[in-house]
């Protein structure tokens, strides 16, 4: 089964993340644009990187 997305703040925006097989996928929307980061980092670290974009 696929893991269910969990909420995660990306700066002041609402995002969601899933972790599977050592990879984390974080996605969020800003002004109509969809963004996604994927990596072998914890969700909090990806959110920190995402908030700097």
C-alpha distance matrix in Angstrom:
0.0 3.8 6.4 9.0 12.3 15.1 18.8 21.2 24.8 26.1 29.8 30.7 27.8 24.5 21.4 17.7 15.7 12.4 12.4 10.4 12.3 15.5 15.5 15.9 16.1 18.5 19.7 22.7 25.4 29.2 31.9 29.9 28.5 24.8 24.2 21.3 21.6 19.4 20.3 20.1 21.7 20.8 20.0 23.5 25.2 23.5 24.6 28.1 28.3 27.1 29.8 32.4 31.8
3.8 0.0 3.8 6.5 9.2 12.3 15.8 18.0 21.5 22.6 26.3 27.3 24.3 21.1 17.9 14.2 12.2 9.0 9.6 8.2 10.8 13.6 12.9 12.8 12.5 14.8 16.0 19.0 21.8 25.5 28.3 26.3 24.8 21.1 20.4 17.6 18.0 16.0 17.3 17.4 18.9 18.1 16.9 20.5 22.1 20.1 21.2 24.7 24.8 23.5 26.2 28.8 28.0
6.4 3.8 0.0 3.8 6.5 9.0 12.7 14.8 18.5 19.9 23.6 24.6 21.9 18.6 15.5 11.8 9.6 6.4 7.3 7.2 10.5 12.4 11.8 11.0 11.1 13.0 14.5 17.3 20.4 24.0 27.0 25.5 24.1 20.5 19.5 16.7 16.8 15.0 16.1 16.1 16.8 15.4 14.0 17.4 19.4 17.8 18.5 22.0 22.6 21.4 23.8 26.6 26.3
9.0 6.5 3.8 0.0 3.8 6.4 10.0 12.8 16.4 18.1 21.7 22.2 19.4 15.9 13.2 9.6 8.6 6.7 9.1 10.2 13.9 15.2 14.1 12.3 11.6 12.4 13.2 15.4 18.3 21.8 24.7 23.3 22.4 18.9 18.4 16.2 16.9 16.0 17.6 17.9 18.1 16.2 14.1 17.0 19.5 17.8 17.7 21.4 22.3 20.6 22.6 25.7 25.4
12.3 9.2 6.5 3.8 0.0 3.8 6.8 9.4 12.8 14.4 18.0 18.5 15.7 12.2 9.4 5.7 5.3 5.0 8.5 10.7 14.5 15.1 13.2 10.6 9.3 9.1 9.7 11.7 14.7 18.2 21.2 20.1 19.1 15.7 15.1 13.1 14.0 13.7 15.6 16.5 16.2 14.3 11.5 14.3 16.7 14.7 14.3 18.0 18.9 17.0 18.9 22.1 21.7
15.1 12.3 9.0 6.4 3.8 0.0 3.8 6.6 10.2 12.5 15.8 16.3 14.0 10.6 8.4 5.3 5.4 6.4 9.3 12.4 16.0 15.8 14.3 11.2 10.5 9.5 10.5 11.8 15.0 18.0 21.2 20.7 19.9 16.8 15.9 14.3 14.7 14.8 16.2 16.8 15.6 13.0 10.0 12.0 15.0 13.7 12.7 16.2 17.8 16.1 17.4 20.8 21.1
18.8 15.8 12.7 10.0 6.8 3.8 0.0 3.8 6.9 9.6 12.6 12.7 10.5 7.1 5.8 4.5 6.5 9.1 12.1 15.5 19.0 18.3 16.4 12.9 11.8 9.5 9.8 9.9 12.8 15.4 18.5 18.6 18.1 15.5 14.8 13.9 14.6 15.6 17.3 18.2 16.5 13.8 10.2 11.2 14.4 13.1 11.0 14.4 16.3 14.4 14.9 18.6 19.0
21.2 18.0 14.8 12.8 9.4 6.6 3.8 0.0 3.8 6.4 9.4 10.2 8.7 6.3 5.0 5.2 6.6 9.9 12.3 15.9 19.2 17.7 15.7 12.0 11.1 8.2 9.1 9.0 12.2 14.1 17.6 18.2 17.3 15.0 13.5 12.7 12.7 14.2 15.5 16.5 14.2 11.6 7.9 8.0 11.1 10.1 7.5 10.7 12.9 11.2 11.4 15.1 15.9
24.8 21.5 18.5 16.4 12.8 10.2 6.9 3.8 0.0 3.8 5.9 6.5 5.8 4.9 5.6 7.9 9.8 13.3 15.6 19.3 22.4 20.6 18.4 14.6 13.5 10.0 10.2 8.9 11.2 12.2 15.6 16.9 16.3 14.7 13.3 13.4 13.6 15.8 17.2 18.5 15.9 13.5 10.0 8.9 11.5 10.6 7.0 9.3 11.8 9.9 9.0 12.8 13.9
26.1 22.6 19.9 18.1 14.4 12.5 9.6 6.4 3.8 0.0 3.8 5.9 5.0 6.0 5.9 8.9 10.4 14.1 16.2 19.7 22.5 20.5 17.9 14.2 12.7 9.0 8.9 7.3 9.5 9.9 13.5 15.1 13.8 12.5 10.7 11.2 11.2 14.0 15.6 17.5 14.9 13.5 10.1 9.0 10.4 8.8 5.2 7.2 8.9 6.4 5.4 9.3 10.1
29.8 26.3 23.6 21.7 18.0 15.8 12.6 9.4 5.9 3.8 0.0 3.8 5.5 8.1 9.3 12.5 14.2 17.8 19.7 23.3 25.9 23.7 21.1 17.6 16.3 12.7 12.4 10.3 11.5 10.7 13.8 16.1 15.3 14.8 13.2 14.3 14.2 17.2 18.5 20.2 17.4 15.9 13.0 10.9 12.0 11.1 7.5 7.6 9.7 7.8 4.8 8.2 9.8
30.7 27.3 24.6 22.2 18.5 16.3 12.7 10.2 6.5 5.9 3.8 0.0 3.8 6.9 9.5 13.1 15.5 19.3 21.7 25.3 28.2 26.3 23.7 20.1 18.4 14.7 13.6 10.8 11.1 10.0 12.4 15.1 15.1 15.1 14.4 16.0 16.7 19.8 21.5 23.4 20.6 18.9 15.6 13.9 15.4 14.5 10.7 11.4 13.4 11.0 8.3 11.4 12.5
27.8 24.3 21.9 19.4 15.7 14.0 10.5 8.7 5.8 5.0 5.5 3.8 0.0 3.8 6.4 10.2 13.0 16.8 19.6 23.0 26.1 24.7 21.8 18.1 16.0 12.2 10.5 7.3 7.6 7.4 10.2 12.1 12.2 11.8 11.5 13.2 14.6 17.7 19.9 22.0 19.8 18.2 14.6 13.8 15.4 13.7 10.2 12.0 13.4 10.3 8.7 12.2 12.2
24.5 21.1 18.6 15.9 12.2 10.6 7.1 6.3 4.9 6.0 8.1 6.9 3.8 0.0 3.8 7.1 10.4 14.0 17.1 20.5 23.9 22.8 20.1 16.3 14.2 10.6 9.0 6.4 7.7 9.1 12.1 13.0 13.1 11.7 11.6 12.6 14.1 16.7 19.0 21.0 19.0 17.0 13.3 13.1 15.4 13.5 10.4 13.1 14.6 11.6 11.0 14.7 14.6
21.4 17.9 15.5 13.2 9.4 8.4 5.8 5.0 5.6 5.9 9.3 9.5 6.4 3.8 0.0 3.8 6.9 10.6 13.7 17.0 20.3 19.3 16.5 12.7 10.4 6.9 5.6 4.3 7.3 9.8 13.2 13.3 12.5 10.2 9.4 9.5 10.9 13.2 15.6 17.7 16.0 14.4 10.6 11.4 13.4 11.0 8.6 12.0 13.0 10.1 10.7 14.3 13.9
17.7 14.2 11.8 9.6 5.7 5.3 4.5 5.2 7.9 8.9 12.5 13.1 10.2 7.1 3.8 0.0 3.8 7.1 10.5 13.7 17.2 16.6 14.0 10.4 8.3 5.8 5.5 6.6 9.9 13.0 16.3 15.8 14.7 11.7 10.8 9.7 10.8 12.0 14.3 16.0 14.8 13.0 9.4 11.3 13.5 11.2 9.8 13.5 14.4 12.0 13.4 16.8 16.5
15.7 12.2 9.6 8.6 5.3 5.4 6.5 6.6 9.8 10.4 14.2 15.5 13.0 10.4 6.9 3.8 0.0 3.8 6.8 10.1 13.5 12.8 10.3 6.8 5.4 4.3 6.3 8.9 12.6 15.6 19.1 18.5 16.8 13.5 11.7 9.4 9.4 9.5 11.3 12.6 11.7 10.0 6.9 9.8 11.7 9.5 9.3 13.0 13.7 12.1 14.2 17.2 17.0
12.4 9.0 6.4 6.7 5.0 6.4 9.1 9.9 13.3 14.1 17.8 19.3 16.8 14.0 10.6 7.1 3.8 0.0 3.8 6.6 10.2 10.2 8.3 5.7 5.4 6.8 9.1 12.2 15.8 19.0 22.4 21.4 19.6 16.0 14.3 11.3 10.9 9.7 11.0 11.6 11.6 10.2 8.2 11.7 13.4 11.5 12.3 15.8 16.2 15.0 17.5 20.3 20.0
12.4 9.6 7.3 9.1 8.5 9.3 12.1 12.3 15.6 16.2 19.7 21.7 19.6 17.1 13.7 10.5 6.8 3.8 0.0 3.8 7.0 6.6 5.5 4.3 6.4 8.8 11.9 15.2 18.9 21.9 25.5 24.6 22.5 18.8 16.6 13.2 11.8 9.6 9.6 9.0 9.6 8.5 8.0 11.7 12.8 11.5 13.2 16.2 16.6 16.2 18.9 21.2 21.3
10.4 8.2 7.2 10.2 10.7 12.4 15.5 15.9 19.3 19.7 23.3 25.3 23.0 20.5 17.0 13.7 10.1 6.6 3.8 0.0 3.8 5.5 5.4 6.5 8.5 11.7 14.5 18.1 21.6 24.7 28.1 26.9 24.6 20.9 18.8 15.2 13.8 10.9 10.6 9.7 11.5 11.2 11.5 15.2 15.9 14.5 16.7 19.5 19.4 19.2 22.2 24.3 24.1
12.3 10.8 10.5 13.9 14.5 16.0 19.0 19.2 22.4 22.5 25.9 28.2 26.1 23.9 20.3 17.2 13.5 10.2 7.0 3.8 0.0 3.8 5.6 8.5 11.0 14.5 17.4 21.1 24.6 27.6 31.0 29.8 27.2 23.5 21.2 17.4 15.6 12.1 10.9 9.2 11.8 12.3 13.6 17.1 17.1 16.2 18.8 21.3 20.9 21.2 24.3 25.9 25.8
15.5 13.6 12.4 15.2 15.1 15.8 18.3 17.7 20.6 20.5 23.7 26.3 24.7 22.8 19.3 16.6 12.8 10.2 6.6 5.5 3.8 0.0 3.8 6.8 10.2 13.3 16.7 20.2 23.8 26.5 30.1 29.3 26.6 23.0 20.2 16.5 14.0 10.6 8.5 5.9 8.3 9.1 11.1 14.3 13.9 13.4 16.4 18.4 18.0 18.8 21.9 23.3 23.5
15.5 12.9 11.8 14.1 13.2 14.3 16.4 15.7 18.4 17.9 21.1 23.7 21.8 20.1 16.5 14.0 10.3 8.3 5.5 5.4 5.6 3.8 0.0 3.8 6.7 10.0 13.3 16.9 20.4 23.0 26.5 25.7 22.9 19.4 16.5 12.8 10.3 6.9 5.5 4.6 7.1 8.4 9.4 12.9 12.4 10.9 13.9 16.2 15.4 15.8 19.1 20.5 20.3
15.9 12.8 11.0 12.3 10.6 11.2 12.9 12.0 14.6 14.2 17.6 20.1 18.1 16.3 12.7 10.4 6.8 5.7 4.3 6.5 8.5 6.8 3.8 0.0 3.8 6.5 10.0 13.5 17.1 19.7 23.3 22.7 20.1 16.6 13.8 10.3 8.1 5.6 5.5 6.0 6.6 6.7 6.3 10.0 10.1 8.1 10.6 13.3 12.9 12.8 15.9 17.8 17.7
16.1 12.5 11.1 11.6 9.3 10.5 11.8 11.1 13.5 12.7 16.3 18.4 16.0 14.2 10.4 8.3 5.4 5.4 6.4 8.5 11.0 10.2 6.7 3.8 0.0 3.8 6.6 10.3 13.8 16.6 20.1 19.2 16.6 13.0 10.4 6.9 5.8 4.5 6.8 8.9 9.4 9.6 7.8 11.3 11.5 8.5 10.2 13.4 12.7 11.5 14.7 16.8 16.0
18.5 14.8 13.0 12.4 9.1 9.5 9.5 8.2 10.0 9.0 12.7 14.7 12.2 10.6 6.9 5.8 4.3 6.8 8.8 11.7 14.5 13.3 10.0 6.5 3.8 0.0 3.8 7.0 10.7 13.3 16.9 16.4 14.1 10.8 8.2 5.5 5.2 6.4 8.9 11.2 10.5 10.0 7.0 9.6 10.3 7.0 7.4 10.9 10.6 8.7 11.5 14.0 13.3
19.7 16.0 14.5 13.2 9.7 10.5 9.8 9.1 10.2 8.9 12.4 13.6 10.5 9.0 5.6 5.5 6.3 9.1 11.9 14.5 17.4 16.7 13.3 10.0 6.6 3.8 0.0 3.8 7.2 10.2 13.6 12.8 10.6 7.2 5.5 4.3 6.5 8.7 11.9 14.7 14.1 13.7 10.5 12.5 13.3 9.8 9.2 12.7 12.1 9.2 11.6 14.2 12.8
22.7 19.0 17.3 15.4 11.7 11.8 9.9 9.0 8.9 7.3 10.3 10.8 7.3 6.4 4.3 6.6 8.9 12.2 15.2 18.1 21.1 20.2 16.9 13.5 10.3 7.0 3.8 0.0 3.8 6.8 10.2 9.9 8.4 6.0 5.4 6.7 9.1 12.1 15.2 17.9 16.8 16.1 12.6 13.7 14.7 11.5 9.7 12.8 12.6 9.1 10.4 13.3 11.8
25.4 21.8 20.4 18.3 14.7 15.0 12.8 12.2 11.2 9.5 11.5 11.1 7.6 7.7 7.3 9.9 12.6 15.8 18.9 21.6 24.6 23.8 20.4 17.1 13.8 10.7 7.2 3.8 0.0 3.8 6.7 6.2 5.5 4.5 6.1 8.9 11.9 15.1 18.4 21.4 20.3 19.8 16.3 17.1 17.9 14.8 12.8 15.4 14.9 11.1 11.8 14.3 12.3
29.2 25.5 24.0 21.8 18.2 18.0 15.4 14.1 12.2 9.9 10.7 10.0 7.4 9.1 9.8 13.0 15.6 19.0 21.9 24.7 27.6 26.5 23.0 19.7 16.6 13.3 10.2 6.8 3.8 0.0 3.8 5.5 5.3 6.6 7.8 11.2 13.7 17.3 20.3 23.4 22.0 21.6 18.3 18.3 18.9 16.0 13.7 15.4 14.9 11.2 10.9 12.9 10.7
31.9 28.3 27.0 24.7 21.2 21.2 18.5 17.6 15.6 13.5 13.8 12.4 10.2 12.1 13.2 16.3 19.1 22.4 25.5 28.1 31.0 30.1 26.5 23.3 20.1 16.9 13.6 10.2 6.7 3.8 0.0 3.8 5.6 8.5 10.7 14.3 17.1 20.7 23.8 27.0 25.8 25.4 22.1 22.1 22.6 19.7 17.4 19.0 18.3 14.7 14.1 15.7 13.3
29.9 26.3 25.5 23.3 20.1 20.7 18.6 18.2 16.9 15.1 16.1 15.1 12.1 13.0 13.3 15.8 18.5 21.4 24.6 26.9 29.8 29.3 25.7 22.7 19.2 16.4 12.8 9.9 6.2 5.5 3.8 0.0 3.8 6.6 9.8 13.3 16.6 19.9 23.4 26.7 25.9 25.7 22.4 23.1 23.6 20.4 18.5 20.6 19.7 15.9 16.2 17.9 15.1
28.5 24.8 24.1 22.4 19.1 19.9 18.1 17.3 16.3 13.8 15.3 15.1 12.2 13.1 12.5 14.7 16.8 19.6 22.5 24.6 27.2 26.6 22.9 20.1 16.6 14.1 10.6 8.4 5.5 5.3 5.6 3.8 0.0 3.8 6.5 10.2 13.4 16.7 20.2 23.6 23.1 23.3 20.2 21.1 21.2 17.8 16.4 18.4 17.0 13.4 14.3 15.6 12.5
24.8 21.1 20.5 18.9 15.7 16.8 15.5 15.0 14.7 12.5 14.8 15.1 11.8 11.7 10.2 11.7 13.5 16.0 18.8 20.9 23.5 23.0 19.4 16.6 13.0 10.8 7.2 6.0 4.5 6.6 8.5 6.6 3.8 0.0 3.8 6.9 10.5 13.5 17.1 20.5 20.2 20.4 17.3 18.7 18.9 15.3 14.4 16.9 15.5 12.0 13.7 15.4 12.6
24.2 20.4 19.5 18.4 15.1 15.9 14.8 13.5 13.3 10.7 13.2 14.4 11.5 11.6 9.4 10.8 11.7 14.3 16.6 18.8 21.2 20.2 16.5 13.8 10.4 8.2 5.5 5.4 6.1 7.8 10.7 9.8 6.5 3.8 0.0 3.8 6.9 10.3 13.7 17.1 16.7 17.2 14.5 15.9 15.6 11.9 11.4 13.8 12.1 8.7 11.1 12.7 10.0
21.3 17.6 16.7 16.2 13.1 14.3 13.9 12.7 13.4 11.2 14.3 16.0 13.2 12.6 9.5 9.7 9.4 11.3 13.2 15.2 17.4 16.5 12.8 10.3 6.9 5.5 4.3 6.7 8.9 11.2 14.3 13.3 10.2 6.9 3.8 0.0 3.8 6.6 10.2 13.6 13.6 14.4 12.0 14.1 13.6 9.8 10.4 13.2 11.3 8.7 11.9 13.5 11.4
21.6 18.0 16.8 16.9 14.0 14.7 14.6 12.7 13.6 11.2 14.2 16.7 14.6 14.1 10.9 10.8 9.4 10.9 11.8 13.8 15.6 14.0 10.3 8.1 5.8 5.2 6.5 9.1 11.9 13.7 17.1 16.6 13.4 10.5 6.9 3.8 0.0 3.8 6.8 10.3 10.2 11.4 9.8 11.8 10.7 7.0 8.7 11.1 8.9 7.5 11.2 12.3 10.9
19.4 16.0 15.0 16.0 13.7 14.8 15.6 14.2 15.8 14.0 17.2 19.8 17.7 16.7 13.2 12.0 9.5 9.7 9.6 10.9 12.1 10.6 6.9 5.6 4.5 6.4 8.7 12.1 15.1 17.3 20.7 19.9 16.7 13.5 10.3 6.6 3.8 0.0 3.8 7.3 8.3 10.2 9.5 12.3 11.1 7.9 10.7 13.0 11.1 10.6 14.3 15.4 14.3
20.3 17.3 16.1 17.6 15.6 16.2 17.3 15.5 17.2 15.6 18.5 21.5 19.9 19.0 15.6 14.3 11.3 11.0 9.6 10.6 10.9 8.5 5.5 5.5 6.8 8.9 11.9 15.2 18.4 20.3 23.8 23.4 20.2 17.1 13.7 10.2 6.8 3.8 0.0 3.8 5.4 8.3 9.1 11.7 9.8 7.7 11.3 12.9 11.1 11.9 15.4 16.1 15.8
20.1 17.4 16.1 17.9 16.5 16.8 18.2 16.5 18.5 17.5 20.2 23.4 22.0 21.0 17.7 16.0 12.6 11.6 9.0 9.7 9.2 5.9 4.6 6.0 8.9 11.2 14.7 17.9 21.4 23.4 27.0 26.7 23.6 20.5 17.1 13.6 10.3 7.3 3.8 0.0 3.8 6.9 9.1 11.6 9.9 9.2 12.8 14.1 13.0 14.4 17.6 18.3 18.6
21.7 18.9 16.8 18.1 16.2 15.6 16.5 14.2 15.9 14.9 17.4 20.6 19.8 19.0 16.0 14.8 11.7 11.6 9.6 11.5 11.8 8.3 7.1 6.6 9.4 10.5 14.1 16.8 20.3 22.0 25.8 25.9 23.1 20.2 16.7 13.6 10.2 8.3 5.4 3.8 0.0 3.8 6.4 8.2 6.2 6.5 9.9 10.8 10.4 12.2 14.9 15.8 16.8
20.8 18.1 15.4 16.2 14.3 13.0 13.8 11.6 13.5 13.5 15.9 18.9 18.2 17.0 14.4 13.0 10.0 10.2 8.5 11.2 12.3 9.1 8.4 6.7 9.6 10.0 13.7 16.1 19.8 21.6 25.4 25.7 23.3 20.4 17.2 14.4 11.4 10.2 8.3 6.9 3.8 0.0 3.8 5.5 5.4 6.5 8.8 10.1 11.0 12.4 14.5 16.2 17.5
20.0 16.9 14.0 14.1 11.5 10.0 10.2 7.9 10.0 10.1 13.0 15.6 14.6 13.3 10.6 9.4 6.9 8.2 8.0 11.5 13.6 11.1 9.4 6.3 7.8 7.0 10.5 12.6 16.3 18.3 22.1 22.4 20.2 17.3 14.5 12.0 9.8 9.5 9.1 9.1 6.4 3.8 0.0 3.8 5.4 5.1 6.1 8.6 9.9 10.2 12.2 14.5 15.6
23.5 20.5 17.4 17.0 14.3 12.0 11.2 8.0 8.9 9.0 10.9 13.9 13.8 13.1 11.4 11.3 9.8 11.7 11.7 15.2 17.1 14.3 12.9 10.0 11.3 9.6 12.5 13.7 17.1 18.3 22.1 23.1 21.1 18.7 15.9 14.1 11.8 12.3 11.7 11.6 8.2 5.5 3.8 0.0 3.8 5.5 5.0 6.2 8.7 9.7 10.5 12.8 14.8
25.2 22.1 19.4 19.5 16.7 15.0 14.4 11.1 11.5 10.4 12.0 15.4 15.4 15.4 13.4 13.5 11.7 13.4 12.8 15.9 17.1 13.9 12.4 10.1 11.5 10.3 13.3 14.7 17.9 18.9 22.6 23.6 21.2 18.9 15.6 13.6 10.7 11.1 9.8 9.9 6.2 5.4 5.4 3.8 0.0 3.8 5.4 5.0 6.3 8.6 10.0 11.2 13.2
23.5 20.1 17.8 17.8 14.7 13.7 13.1 10.1 10.6 8.8 11.1 14.5 13.7 13.5 11.0 11.2 9.5 11.5 11.5 14.5 16.2 13.4 10.9 8.1 8.5 7.0 9.8 11.5 14.8 16.0 19.7 20.4 17.8 15.3 11.9 9.8 7.0 7.9 7.7 9.2 6.5 6.5 5.1 5.5 3.8 0.0 3.8 5.4 5.1 6.0 8.6 10.1 11.0
24.6 21.2 18.5 17.7 14.3 12.7 11.0 7.5 7.0 5.2 7.5 10.7 10.2 10.4 8.6 9.8 9.3 12.3 13.2 16.7 18.8 16.4 13.9 10.6 10.2 7.4 9.2 9.7 12.8 13.7 17.4 18.5 16.4 14.4 11.4 10.4 8.7 10.7 11.3 12.8 9.9 8.8 6.1 5.0 5.4 3.8 0.0 3.8 5.4 4.9 6.1 8.8 10.1
28.1 24.7 22.0 21.4 18.0 16.2 14.4 10.7 9.3 7.2 7.6 11.4 12.0 13.1 12.0 13.5 13.0 15.8 16.2 19.5 21.3 18.4 16.2 13.3 13.4 10.9 12.7 12.8 15.4 15.4 19.0 20.6 18.4 16.9 13.8 13.2 11.1 13.0 12.9 14.1 10.8 10.1 8.6 6.2 5.0 5.4 3.8 0.0 3.8 5.5 5.3 6.8 9.4
28.3 24.8 22.6 22.3 18.9 17.8 16.3 12.9 11.8 8.9 9.7 13.4 13.4 14.6 13.0 14.4 13.7 16.2 16.6 19.4 20.9 18.0 15.4 12.9 12.7 10.6 12.1 12.6 14.9 14.9 18.3 19.7 17.0 15.5 12.1 11.3 8.9 11.1 11.1 13.0 10.4 11.0 9.9 8.7 6.3 5.1 5.4 3.8 0.0 3.8 5.5 5.4 7.0
27.1 23.5 21.4 20.6 17.0 16.1 14.4 11.2 9.9 6.4 7.8 11.0 10.3 11.6 10.1 12.0 12.1 15.0 16.2 19.2 21.2 18.8 15.8 12.8 11.5 8.7 9.2 9.1 11.1 11.2 14.7 15.9 13.4 12.0 8.7 8.7 7.5 10.6 11.9 14.4 12.2 12.4 10.2 9.7 8.6 6.0 4.9 5.5 3.8 0.0 3.8 5.3 5.4
29.8 26.2 23.8 22.6 18.9 17.4 14.9 11.4 9.0 5.4 4.8 8.3 8.7 11.0 10.7 13.4 14.2 17.5 18.9 22.2 24.3 21.9 19.1 15.9 14.7 11.5 11.6 10.4 11.8 10.9 14.1 16.2 14.3 13.7 11.1 11.9 11.2 14.3 15.4 17.6 14.9 14.5 12.2 10.5 10.0 8.6 6.1 5.3 5.5 3.8 0.0 3.8 5.6
32.4 28.8 26.6 25.7 22.1 20.8 18.6 15.1 12.8 9.3 8.2 11.4 12.2 14.7 14.3 16.8 17.2 20.3 21.2 24.3 25.9 23.3 20.5 17.8 16.8 14.0 14.2 13.3 14.3 12.9 15.7 17.9 15.6 15.4 12.7 13.5 12.3 15.4 16.1 18.3 15.8 16.2 14.5 12.8 11.2 10.1 8.8 6.8 5.4 5.3 3.8 0.0 3.8
31.8 28.0 26.3 25.4 21.7 21.1 19.0 15.9 13.9 10.1 9.8 12.5 12.2 14.6 13.9 16.5 17.0 20.0 21.3 24.1 25.8 23.5 20.3 17.7 16.0 13.3 12.8 11.8 12.3 10.7 13.3 15.1 12.5 12.6 10.0 11.4 10.9 14.3 15.8 18.6 16.8 17.5 15.6 14.8 13.2 11.0 10.1 9.4 7.0 5.4 5.6 3.8 0.0
